[in-house]
Amino acid sequence: MRSEELNINQQDMSIDSQEVESGKVKIIILDGVNGKAKITEAVEHGFTIIETAKGKVAKLKYEEGELF
């Protein structure tokens, strides 16, 4: 699994801070419907897709390619 669950402070519904990592693009998904938060790294060449259904996060899709 590429994504990691983030801890949510239940009192104020905030997440712990995340550091910017040189050379990486990271995506934080905040799901207020289910009270969850996840972080994932974007693919180097391609698409990182957050799919929703009925207003909720349903899937994370990764479509990768390679430069020729």
C-alpha positions in Angstrom: 0.0 0.0 0.0 1.4 3.3 -1.0 -0.6 5.6 1.3 -0.1 6.0 5.0 -2.8 6.8 7.6 -2.1 10.0 9.5 -3.1 10.5 13.1 -5.9 12.9 13.7 -6.2 15.0 16.9 -9.8 14.2 17.9 -10.3 17.4 19.9 -9.7 19.9 17.1 -9.8 17.5 14.1 -6.2 18.5 13.0 -3.3 16.4 11.8 0.3 16.4 12.8 2.5 18.6 10.6 4.3 17.0 7.7 7.8 18.1 6.6 8.5 19.0 2.9 10.9 16.4 1.5 13.3 17.6 -1.1 12.7 16.0 -4.5 9.3 14.5 -3.6 5.7 15.5 -4.3 3.3 14.3 -1.5 -0.5 14.5 -1.4 -2.4 14.8 1.8 -6.1 13.7 1.7 -8.3 15.0 4.4 -11.6 13.1 4.6 -14.0 15.0 6.8 -16.8 12.5 6.1 -15.0 9.5 7.6 -12.7 11.4 9.9 -9.6 10.1 8.2 -6.4 11.5 6.8 -3.8 9.9 4.5 -0.6 10.9 2.8 0.7 9.4 -0.4 3.6 10.2 -2.8 2.7 11.3 -6.3 4.0 9.2 -9.1 7.1 10.5 -10.9 5.6 10.3 -14.4 1.9 9.9 -14.7 -1.3 10.4 -12.7 -2.2 10.1 -9.0 -6.0 10.1 -9.0 -8.3 10.5 -6.0 -11.6 8.9 -6.8 -14.7 9.8 -4.9 -18.2 8.2 -4.7 -21.2 9.8 -3.0 -19.0 12.5 -1.5 -16.6 10.1 0.1 -13.0 9.1 -0.8 -13.3 5.7 -2.5 -10.0 4.9 -4.2 -6.5 6.1 -4.9 -5.3 5.2 -8.4 -1.7 5.4 -9.6 -1.1 5.5 -13.4 2.6 5.4 -14.1 4.6 5.8 -17.3 8.2 6.0 -18.2 9.9 8.7 -20.3 11.6 7.3 -23.4 
